Amino acid sequence: MNPASRLLYLRVVLVLAGIIAVQAIKAPREHGYLLVDIRALVIVAVALAMLTPRGEAAELTRTAV
C-alpha cells in the first residue's frame, strides 16, 4: 500500500471516530461507543500512522510504484 493511500485511510478513520464521538456524546444511551468503538478506531489510526513511511522511505516507496 502506498503512503498516500495510508494517509487517506488515516484521515477517514479519524473523521469517522470524530463523528461517532459526537453522536455518542449527544445521546446518553450511546456512551458505550465512546469506550469501545472510538478506542478501536484510534488504535487503527495510530497503527496506520506508524506504518506510513516518512522521509526517504516515502520517496523510495513513491518512486517504486
mmCIF file of the N, C-alpha and C atoms, coordinates in Angstrom:
data_MODEL
# 
_entry.id   MODEL 
# 
loop_
_atom_site.group_PDB 
_atom_site.id 
_atom_site.type_symbol 
_atom_site.label_atom_id 
_atom_site.label_alt_id 
_atom_site.label_comp_id 
_atom_site.label_asym_id 
_atom_site.label_entity_id 
_atom_site.label_seq_id 
_atom_site.pdbx_PDB_ins_code 
_atom_site.Cartn_x 
_atom_site.Cartn_y 
_atom_site.Cartn_z 
_atom_site.occupancy 
_atom_site.B_iso_or_equiv 
_atom_site.pdbx_formal_charge 
_atom_site.auth_seq_id 
_atom_site.auth_comp_id 
_atom_site.auth_asym_id 
_atom_site.auth_atom_id 
_atom_site.pdbx_PDB_model_num 
ATOM 1   N N  . MET A 1 1  ? 0.850   -1.170 0.000  1.00 0.00 ? 1  MET A N  1 
ATOM 2   C CA . MET A 1 1  ? 0.000   0.000  0.000  1.00 0.00 ? 1  MET A CA 1 
ATOM 3   C C  . MET A 1 1  ? 0.901   1.239  0.000  1.00 0.00 ? 1  MET A C  1 
ATOM 4   N N  . ASN A 1 2  ? 0.610   2.175  -0.862 1.00 0.00 ? 2  ASN A N  1 
ATOM 5   C CA . ASN A 1 2  ? 1.457   3.360  -0.934 1.00 0.00 ? 2  ASN A CA 1 
ATOM 6   C C  . ASN A 1 2  ? 1.129   4.348  0.186  1.00 0.00 ? 2  ASN A C  1 
ATOM 7   N N  . PRO A 1 3  ? 2.074   5.229  0.524  1.00 0.00 ? 3  PRO A N  1 
ATOM 8   C CA . PRO A 1 3  ? 1.887   6.151  1.649  1.00 0.00 ? 3  PRO A CA 1 
ATOM 9   C C  . PRO A 1 3  ? 0.675   7.066  1.497  1.00 0.00 ? 3  PRO A C  1 
ATOM 10  N N  . ALA A 1 4  ? 0.365   7.487  0.285  1.00 0.00 ? 4  ALA A N  1 
ATOM 11  C CA . ALA A 1 4  ? -0.772  8.379  0.084  1.00 0.00 ? 4  ALA A CA 1 
ATOM 12  C C  . ALA A 1 4  ? -2.091  7.701  0.450  1.00 0.00 ? 4  ALA A C  1 
ATOM 13  N N  . SER A 1 5  ? -2.237  6.435  0.086  1.00 0.00 ? 5  SER A N  1 
ATOM 14  C CA . SER A 1 5  ? -3.486  5.741  0.428  1.00 0.00 ? 5  SER A CA 1 
ATOM 15  C C  . SER A 1 5  ? -3.566  5.472  1.923  1.00 0.00 ? 5  SER A C  1 
ATOM 16  N N  . ARG A 1 6  ? -2.425  5.223  2.568  1.00 0.00 ? 6  ARG A N  1 
ATOM 17  C CA . ARG A 1 6  ? -2.439  5.052  4.027  1.00 0.00 ? 6  ARG A CA 1 
ATOM 18  C C  . ARG A 1 6  ? -2.875  6.338  4.706  1.00 0.00 ? 6  ARG A C  1 
ATOM 19  N N  . LEU A 1 7  ? -2.387  7.463  4.225  1.00 0.00 ? 7  LEU A N  1 
ATOM 20  C CA . LEU A 1 7  ? -2.781  8.740  4.815  1.00 0.00 ? 7  LEU A CA 1 
ATOM 21  C C  . LEU A 1 7  ? -4.262  9.010  4.590  1.00 0.00 ? 7  LEU A C  1 
ATOM 22  N N  . LEU A 1 8  ? -4.783  8.617  3.439  1.00 0.00 ? 8  LEU A N  1 
ATOM 23  C CA . LEU A 1 8  ? -6.205  8.776  3.176  1.00 0.00 ? 8  LEU A CA 1 
ATOM 24  C C  . LEU A 1 8  ? -7.021  7.924  4.149  1.00 0.00 ? 8  LEU A C  1 
ATOM 25  N N  . TYR A 1 9  ? -6.633  6.665  4.335  1.00 0.00 ? 9  TYR A N  1 
ATOM 26  C CA . TYR A 1 9  ? -7.322  5.799  5.291  1.00 0.00 ? 9  TYR A CA 1 
ATOM 27  C C  . TYR A 1 9  ? -7.238  6.373  6.702  1.00 0.00 ? 9  TYR A C  1 
ATOM 28  N N  . LEU A 1 10 ? -6.086  6.931  7.045  1.00 0.00 ? 10 LEU A N  1 
ATOM 29  C CA . LEU A 1 10 ? -5.903  7.528  8.363  1.00 0.00 ? 10 LEU A CA 1 
ATOM 30  C C  . LEU A 1 10 ? -6.889  8.681  8.561  1.00 0.00 ? 10 LEU A C  1 
ATOM 31  N N  . ARG A 1 11 ? -7.028  9.533  7.567  1.00 0.00 ? 11 ARG A N  1 
ATOM 32  C CA . ARG A 1 11 ? -7.972  10.651 7.668  1.00 0.00 ? 11 ARG A CA 1 
ATOM 33  C C  . ARG A 1 11 ? -9.407  10.159 7.784  1.00 0.00 ? 11 ARG A C  1 
ATOM 34  N N  . VAL A 1 12 ? -9.762  9.151  7.015  1.00 0.00 ? 12 VAL A N  1 
ATOM 35  C CA . VAL A 1 12 ? -11.127 8.614  7.062  1.00 0.00 ? 12 VAL A CA 1 
ATOM 36  C C  . VAL A 1 12 ? -11.416 8.032  8.438  1.00 0.00 ? 12 VAL A C  1 
ATOM 37  N N  . VAL A 1 13 ? -10.468 7.293  8.991  1.00 0.00 ? 13 VAL A N  1 
ATOM 38  C CA . VAL A 1 13 ? -10.656 6.688  10.311 1.00 0.00 ? 13 VAL A CA 1 
ATOM 39  C C  . VAL A 1 13 ? -10.820 7.777  11.374 1.00 0.00 ? 13 VAL A C  1 
ATOM 40  N N  . LEU A 1 14 ? -10.012 8.829  11.309 1.00 0.00 ? 14 LEU A N  1 
ATOM 41  C CA . LEU A 1 14 ? -10.114 9.897  12.297 1.00 0.00 ? 14 LEU A CA 1 
ATOM 42  C C  . LEU A 1 14 ? -11.428 10.668 12.171 1.00 0.00 ? 14 LEU A C  1 
ATOM 43  N N  . VAL A 1 15 ? -11.876 10.907 10.951 1.00 0.00 ? 15 VAL A N  1 
ATOM 44  C CA . VAL A 1 15 ? -13.161 11.588 10.765 1.00 0.00 ? 15 VAL A CA 1 
ATOM 45  C C  . VAL A 1 15 ? -14.302 10.711 11.283 1.00 0.00 ? 15 VAL A C  1 
ATOM 46  N N  . LEU A 1 16 ? -14.256 9.434  10.981 1.00 0.00 ? 16 LEU A N  1 
ATOM 47  C CA . LEU A 1 16 ? -15.278 8.515  11.476 1.00 0.00 ? 16 LEU A CA 1 
ATOM 48  C C  . LEU A 1 16 ? -15.297 8.477  12.998 1.00 0.00 ? 16 LEU A C  1 
ATOM 49  N N  . ALA A 1 17 ? -14.128 8.435  13.618 1.00 0.00 ? 17 ALA A N  1 
ATOM 50  C CA . ALA A 1 17 ? -14.049 8.435  15.081 1.00 0.00 ? 17 ALA A CA 1 
ATOM 51  C C  . ALA A 1 17 ? -14.653 9.719  15.640 1.00 0.00 ? 17 ALA A C  1 
ATOM 52  N N  . GLY A 1 18 ? -14.396 10.837 14.989 1.00 0.00 ? 18 GLY A N  1 
ATOM 53  C CA . GLY A 1 18 ? -14.963 12.103 15.444 1.00 0.00 ? 18 GLY A CA 1 
ATOM 54  C C  . GLY A 1 18 ? -16.474 12.131 15.341 1.00 0.00 ? 18 GLY A C  1 
ATOM 55  N N  . ILE A 1 19 ? -17.005 11.630 14.239 1.00 0.00 ? 19 ILE A N  1 
ATOM 56  C CA . ILE A 1 19 ? -18.458 11.593 14.058 1.00 0.00 ? 19 ILE A CA 1 
ATOM 57  C C  . ILE A 1 19 ? -19.112 10.705 15.104 1.00 0.00 ? 19 ILE A C  1 
ATOM 58  N N  . ILE A 1 20 ? -18.549 9.529  15.329 1.00 0.00 ? 20 ILE A N  1 
ATOM 59  C CA . ILE A 1 20 ? -19.109 8.612  16.324 1.00 0.00 ? 20 ILE A CA 1 
ATOM 60  C C  . ILE A 1 20 ? -19.016 9.222  17.717 1.00 0.00 ? 20 ILE A C  1 
ATOM 61  N N  . ALA A 1 21 ? -17.908 9.903  18.010 1.00 0.00 ? 21 ALA A N  1 
ATOM 62  C CA . ALA A 1 21 ? -17.748 10.523 19.326 1.00 0.00 ? 21 ALA A CA 1 
ATOM 63  C C  . ALA A 1 21 ? -18.805 11.590 19.564 1.00 0.00 ? 21 ALA A C  1 
ATOM 64  N N  . VAL A 1 22 ? -19.055 12.430 18.574 1.00 0.00 ? 22 VAL A N  1 
ATOM 65  C CA . VAL A 1 22 ? -20.065 13.489 18.723 1.00 0.00 ? 22 VAL A CA 1 
ATOM 66  C C  . VAL A 1 22 ? -21.442 12.883 18.927 1.00 0.00 ? 22 VAL A C  1 
ATOM 67  N N  . GLN A 1 23 ? -21.773 11.863 18.151 1.00 0.00 ? 23 GLN A N  1 
ATOM 68  C CA . GLN A 1 23 ? -23.083 11.224 18.290 1.00 0.00 ? 23 GLN A CA 1 
ATOM 69  C C  . GLN A 1 23 ? -23.212 10.530 19.641 1.00 0.00 ? 23 GLN A C  1 
ATOM 70  N N  . ALA A 1 24 ? -22.145 9.919  20.118 1.00 0.00 ? 24 ALA A N  1 
ATOM 71  C CA . ALA A 1 24 ? -22.191 9.226  21.405 1.00 0.00 ? 24 ALA A CA 1 
ATOM 72  C C  . ALA A 1 24 ? -22.315 10.212 22.558 1.00 0.00 ? 24 ALA A C  1 
ATOM 73  N N  . ILE A 1 25 ? -21.717 11.378 22.428 1.00 0.00 ? 25 ILE A N  1 
ATOM 74  C CA . ILE A 1 25 ? -21.820 12.381 23.491 1.00 0.00 ? 25 ILE A CA 1 
ATOM 75  C C  . ILE A 1 25 ? -23.234 12.961 23.541 1.00 0.00 ? 25 ILE A C  1 
ATOM 76  N N  . LYS A 1 26 ? -23.852 13.149 22.385 1.00 0.00 ? 26 LYS A N  1 
ATOM 77  C CA . LYS A 1 26 ? -25.199 13.735 22.330 1.00 0.00 ? 26 LYS A CA 1 
ATOM 78  C C  . LYS A 1 26 ? -26.266 12.780 22.859 1.00 0.00 ? 26 LYS A C  1 
ATOM 79  N N  . ALA A 1 27 ? -26.101 11.490 22.654 1.00 0.00 ? 27 ALA A N  1 
ATOM 80  C CA . ALA A 1 27 ? -27.113 10.509 23.077 1.00 0.00 ? 27 ALA A CA 1 
ATOM 81  C C  . ALA A 1 27 ? -26.561 9.690  24.248 1.00 0.00 ? 27 ALA A C  1 
ATOM 82  N N  . PRO A 1 28 ? -27.076 9.906  25.447 1.00 0.00 ? 28 PRO A N  1 
ATOM 83  C CA . PRO A 1 28 ? -26.545 9.203  26.629 1.00 0.00 ? 28 PRO A CA 1 
ATOM 84  C C  . PRO A 1 28 ? -26.560 7.678  26.511 1.00 0.00 ? 28 PRO A C  1 
ATOM 85  N N  . ARG A 1 29 ? -27.528 7.127  25.813 1.00 0.00 ? 29 ARG A N  1 
ATOM 86  C CA . ARG A 1 29 ? -27.576 5.672  25.712 1.00 0.00 ? 29 ARG A CA 1 
ATOM 87  C C  . ARG A 1 29 ? -26.462 5.120  24.812 1.00 0.00 ? 29 ARG A C  1 
ATOM 88  N N  . GLU A 1 30 ? -25.784 5.989  24.096 1.00 0.00 ? 30 GLU A N  1 
ATOM 89  C CA . GLU A 1 30 ? -24.713 5.579  23.189 1.00 0.00 ? 30 GLU A CA 1 
ATOM 90  C C  . GLU A 1 30 ? -23.314 5.760  23.794 1.00 0.00 ? 30 GLU A C  1 
ATOM 91  N N  . HIS A 1 31 ? -23.212 6.049  25.082 1.00 0.00 ? 31 HIS A N  1 
ATOM 92  C CA . HIS A 1 31 ? -21.912 6.286  25.709 1.00 0.00 ? 31 HIS A CA 1 
ATOM 93  C C  . HIS A 1 31 ? -20.989 5.069  25.630 1.00 0.00 ? 31 HIS A C  1 
ATOM 94  N N  . GLY A 1 32 ? -21.535 3.891  25.494 1.00 0.00 ? 32 GLY A N  1 
ATOM 95  C CA . GLY A 1 32 ? -20.714 2.681  25.370 1.00 0.00 ? 32 GLY A CA 1 
ATOM 96  C C  . GLY A 1 32 ? -19.803 2.727  24.154 1.00 0.00 ? 32 GLY A C  1 
ATOM 97  N N  . TYR A 1 33 ? -20.238 3.425  23.109 1.00 0.00 ? 33 TYR A N  1 
ATOM 98  C CA . TYR A 1 33 ? -19.414 3.549  21.908 1.00 0.00 ? 33 TYR A CA 1 
ATOM 99  C C  . TYR A 1 33 ? -18.137 4.326  22.184 1.00 0.00 ? 33 TYR A C  1 
ATOM 100 N N  . LEU A 1 34 ? -18.208 5.258  23.143 1.00 0.00 ? 34 LEU A N  1 
ATOM 101 C CA . LEU A 1 34 ? -17.006 6.012  23.485 1.00 0.00 ? 34 LEU A CA 1 
ATOM 102 C C  . LEU A 1 34 ? -15.925 5.094  24.037 1.00 0.00 ? 34 LEU A C  1 
ATOM 103 N N  . LEU A 1 35 ? -16.346 4.077  24.764 1.00 0.00 ? 35 LEU A N  1 
ATOM 104 C CA . LEU A 1 35 ? -15.376 3.181  25.394 1.00 0.00 ? 35 LEU A CA 1 
ATOM 105 C C  . LEU A 1 35 ? -14.824 2.139  24.442 1.00 0.00 ? 35 LEU A C  1 
ATOM 106 N N  . VAL A 1 36 ? -15.620 1.691  23.493 1.00 0.00 ? 36 VAL A N  1 
ATOM 107 C CA . VAL A 1 36 ? -15.211 0.577  22.640 1.00 0.00 ? 36 VAL A CA 1 
ATOM 108 C C  . VAL A 1 36 ? -14.840 1.026  21.225 1.00 0.00 ? 36 VAL A C  1 
ATOM 109 N N  . ASP A 1 37 ? -15.780 1.566  20.503 1.00 0.00 ? 37 ASP A N  1 
ATOM 110 C CA . ASP A 1 37 ? -15.557 1.875  19.085 1.00 0.00 ? 37 ASP A CA 1 
ATOM 111 C C  . ASP A 1 37 ? -14.520 2.966  18.874 1.00 0.00 ? 37 ASP A C  1 
ATOM 112 N N  . ILE A 1 38 ? -14.615 4.030  19.652 1.00 0.00 ? 38 ILE A N  1 
ATOM 113 C CA . ILE A 1 38 ? -13.678 5.135  19.475 1.00 0.00 ? 38 ILE A CA 1 
ATOM 114 C C  . ILE A 1 38 ? -12.262 4.675  19.792 1.00 0.00 ? 38 ILE A C  1 
ATOM 115 N N  . ARG A 1 39 ? -12.111 3.903  20.858 1.00 0.00 ? 39 ARG A N  1 
ATOM 116 C CA . ARG A 1 39 ? -10.793 3.385  21.226 1.00 0.00 ? 39 ARG A CA 1 
ATOM 117 C C  . ARG A 1 39 ? -10.226 2.508  20.105 1.00 0.00 ? 39 ARG A C  1 
ATOM 118 N N  . ALA A 1 40 ? -11.050 1.657  19.528 1.00 0.00 ? 40 ALA A N  1 
ATOM 119 C CA . ALA A 1 40 ? -10.584 0.783  18.438 1.00 0.00 ? 40 ALA A CA 1 
ATOM 120 C C  . ALA A 1 40 ? -10.177 1.603  17.219 1.00 0.00 ? 40 ALA A C  1 
ATOM 121 N N  . LEU A 1 41 ? -10.958 2.621  16.876 1.00 0.00 ? 41 LEU A N  1 
ATOM 122 C CA . LEU A 1 41 ? -10.622 3.455  15.723 1.00 0.00 ? 41 LEU A CA 1 
ATOM 123 C C  . LEU A 1 41 ? -9.338  4.248  15.958 1.00 0.00 ? 41 LEU A C  1 
ATOM 124 N N  . VAL A 1 42 ? -9.125  4.704  17.179 1.00 0.00 ? 42 VAL A N  1 
ATOM 125 C CA . VAL A 1 42 ? -7.888  5.427  17.487 1.00 0.00 ? 42 VAL A CA 1 
ATOM 126 C C  . VAL A 1 42 ? -6.688  4.482  17.394 1.00 0.00 ? 42 VAL A C  1 
ATOM 127 N N  . ILE A 1 43 ? -6.832  3.250  17.845 1.00 0.00 ? 43 ILE A N  1 
ATOM 128 C CA . ILE A 1 43 ? -5.750  2.260  17.735 1.00 0.00 ? 43 ILE A CA 1 
ATOM 129 C C  . ILE A 1 43 ? -5.424  2.004  16.267 1.00 0.00 ? 43 ILE A C  1 
ATOM 130 N N  . VAL A 1 44 ? -6.444  1.877  15.428 1.00 0.00 ? 44 VAL A N  1 
ATOM 131 C CA . VAL A 1 44 ? -6.223  1.681  13.990 1.00 0.00 ? 44 VAL A CA 1 
ATOM 132 C C  . VAL A 1 44 ? -5.511  2.891  13.395 1.00 0.00 ? 44 VAL A C  1 
ATOM 133 N N  . ALA A 1 45 ? -5.926  4.093  13.792 1.00 0.00 ? 45 ALA A N  1 
ATOM 134 C CA . ALA A 1 45 ? -5.295  5.313  13.276 1.00 0.00 ? 45 ALA A CA 1 
ATOM 135 C C  . ALA A 1 45 ? -3.828  5.387  13.680 1.00 0.00 ? 45 ALA A C  1 
ATOM 136 N N  . VAL A 1 46 ? -3.527  5.035  14.917 1.00 0.00 ? 46 VAL A N  1 
ATOM 137 C CA . VAL A 1 46 ? -2.127  5.047  15.376 1.00 0.00 ? 46 VAL A CA 1 
ATOM 138 C C  . VAL A 1 46 ? -1.315  4.010  14.609 1.00 0.00 ? 46 VAL A C  1 
ATOM 139 N N  . ALA A 1 47 ? -1.878  2.834  14.395 1.00 0.00 ? 47 ALA A N  1 
ATOM 140 C CA . ALA A 1 47 ? -1.166  1.795  13.642 1.00 0.00 ? 47 ALA A CA 1 
ATOM 141 C C  . ALA A 1 47 ? -0.897  2.254  12.204 1.00 0.00 ? 47 ALA A C  1 
ATOM 142 N N  . LEU A 1 48 ? -1.886  2.861  11.562 1.00 0.00 ? 48 LEU A N  1 
ATOM 143 C CA . LEU A 1 48 ? -1.676  3.359  10.203 1.00 0.00 ? 48 LEU A CA 1 
ATOM 144 C C  . LEU A 1 48 ? -0.621  4.455  10.173 1.00 0.00 ? 48 LEU A C  1 
ATOM 145 N N  . ALA A 1 49 ? -0.639  5.322  11.171 1.00 0.00 ? 49 ALA A N  1 
ATOM 146 C CA . ALA A 1 49 ? 0.362   6.388  11.228 1.00 0.00 ? 49 ALA A CA 1 
ATOM 147 C C  . ALA A 1 49 ? 1.764   5.806  11.414 1.00 0.00 ? 49 ALA A C  1 
ATOM 148 N N  . MET A 1 50 ? 1.877   4.772  12.224 1.00 0.00 ? 50 MET A N  1 
ATOM 149 C CA . MET A 1 50 ? 3.192   4.163  12.456 1.00 0.00 ? 50 MET A CA 1 
ATOM 150 C C  . MET A 1 50 ? 3.682   3.409  11.227 1.00 0.00 ? 50 MET A C  1 
ATOM 151 N N  . LEU A 1 51 ? 2.790   2.845  10.448 1.00 0.00 ? 51 LEU A N  1 
ATOM 152 C CA . LEU A 1 51 ? 3.174   2.075  9.275  1.00 0.00 ? 51 LEU A CA 1 
ATOM 153 C C  . LEU A 1 51 ? 3.448   2.944  8.046  1.00 0.00 ? 51 LEU A C  1 
ATOM 154 N N  . THR A 1 52 ? 3.067   4.200  8.098  1.00 0.00 ? 52 THR A N  1 
ATOM 155 C CA . THR A 1 52 ? 3.261   5.084  6.956  1.00 0.00 ? 52 THR A CA 1 
ATOM 156 C C  . THR A 1 52 ? 4.710   5.550  6.904  1.00 0.00 ? 52 THR A C  1 
ATOM 157 N N  . PRO A 1 53 ? 5.410   5.233  5.813  1.00 0.00 ? 53 PRO A N  1 
ATOM 158 C CA . PRO A 1 53 ? 6.803   5.664  5.709  1.00 0.00 ? 53 PRO A CA 1 
ATOM 159 C C  . PRO A 1 53 ? 6.914   7.178  5.595  1.00 0.00 ? 53 PRO A C  1 
ATOM 160 N N  . ARG A 1 54 ? 8.020   7.698  6.120  1.00 0.00 ? 54 ARG A N  1 
ATOM 161 C CA . ARG A 1 54 ? 8.267   9.140  6.069  1.00 0.00 ? 54 ARG A CA 1 
ATOM 162 C C  . ARG A 1 54 ? 9.657   9.394  5.504  1.00 0.00 ? 54 ARG A C  1 
ATOM 163 N N  . GLY A 1 55 ? 9.849   10.593 5.039  1.00 0.00 ? 55 GLY A N  1 
ATOM 164 C CA . GLY A 1 55 ? 11.170  10.995 4.563  1.00 0.00 ? 55 GLY A CA 1 
ATOM 165 C C  . GLY A 1 55 ? 11.622  10.223 3.343  1.00 0.00 ? 55 GLY A C  1 
ATOM 166 N N  . GLU A 1 56 ? 12.861  9.718  3.395  1.00 0.00 ? 56 GLU A N  1 
ATOM 167 C CA . GLU A 1 56 ? 13.438  8.991  2.256  1.00 0.00 ? 56 GLU A CA 1 
ATOM 168 C C  . GLU A 1 56 ? 12.668  7.715  1.955  1.00 0.00 ? 56 GLU A C  1 
ATOM 169 N N  . ALA A 1 57 ? 12.203  7.049  2.989  1.00 0.00 ? 57 ALA A N  1 
ATOM 170 C CA . ALA A 1 57 ? 11.453  5.807  2.778  1.00 0.00 ? 57 ALA A CA 1 
ATOM 171 C C  . ALA A 1 57 ? 10.182  6.075  1.968  1.00 0.00 ? 57 ALA A C  1 
ATOM 172 N N  . ALA A 1 58 ? 9.522   7.191  2.237  1.00 0.00 ? 58 ALA A N  1 
ATOM 173 C CA . ALA A 1 58 ? 8.316   7.544  1.484  1.00 0.00 ? 58 ALA A CA 1 
ATOM 174 C C  . ALA A 1 58 ? 8.649   7.847  0.029  1.00 0.00 ? 58 ALA A C  1 
ATOM 175 N N  . GLU A 1 59 ? 9.756   8.528  -0.202 1.00 0.00 ? 59 GLU A N  1 
ATOM 176 C CA . GLU A 1 59 ? 10.172  8.832  -1.571 1.00 0.00 ? 59 GLU A CA 1 
ATOM 177 C C  . GLU A 1 59 ? 10.506  7.558  -2.327 1.00 0.00 ? 59 GLU A C  1 
ATOM 178 N N  . LEU A 1 60 ? 11.194  6.631  -1.674 1.00 0.00 ? 60 LEU A N  1 
ATOM 179 C CA . LEU A 1 60 ? 11.541  5.369  -2.326 1.00 0.00 ? 60 LEU A CA 1 
ATOM 180 C C  . LEU A 1 60 ? 10.286  4.575  -2.680 1.00 0.00 ? 60 LEU A C  1 
ATOM 181 N N  . THR A 1 61 ? 9.336   4.553  -1.760 1.00 0.00 ? 61 THR A N  1 
ATOM 182 C CA . THR A 1 61 ? 8.088   3.834  -1.999 1.00 0.00 ? 61 THR A CA 1 
ATOM 183 C C  . THR A 1 61 ? 7.309   4.495  -3.133 1.00 0.00 ? 61 THR A C  1 
ATOM 184 N N  . ARG A 1 62 ? 7.282   5.811  -3.160 1.00 0.00 ? 62 ARG A N  1 
ATOM 185 C CA . ARG A 1 62 ? 6.531   6.543  -4.178 1.00 0.00 ? 62 ARG A CA 1 
ATOM 186 C C  . ARG A 1 62 ? 7.137   6.320  -5.572 1.00 0.00 ? 62 ARG A C  1 
ATOM 187 N N  . THR A 1 63 ? 8.465   6.300  -5.659 1.00 0.00 ? 63 THR A N  1 
ATOM 188 C CA . THR A 1 63 ? 9.100   6.122  -6.967 1.00 0.00 ? 63 THR A CA 1 
ATOM 189 C C  . THR A 1 63 ? 9.087   4.670  -7.427 1.00 0.00 ? 63 THR A C  1 
ATOM 190 N N  . ALA A 1 64 ? 8.976   3.726  -6.493 1.00 0.00 ? 64 ALA A N  1 
ATOM 191 C CA . ALA A 1 64 ? 8.980   2.308  -6.851 1.00 0.00 ? 64 ALA A CA 1 
ATOM 192 C C  . ALA A 1 64 ? 7.642   1.878  -7.439 1.00 0.00 ? 64 ALA A C  1 
ATOM 193 N N  . VAL A 1 65 ? 6.587   2.613  -7.140 1.00 0.00 ? 65 VAL A N  1 
ATOM 194 C CA . VAL A 1 65 ? 5.251   2.231  -7.593 1.00 0.00 ? 65 VAL A CA 1 
ATOM 195 C C  . VAL A 1 65 ? 4.964   2.705  -8.945 1.00 0.00 ? 65 VAL A C  1 
# 
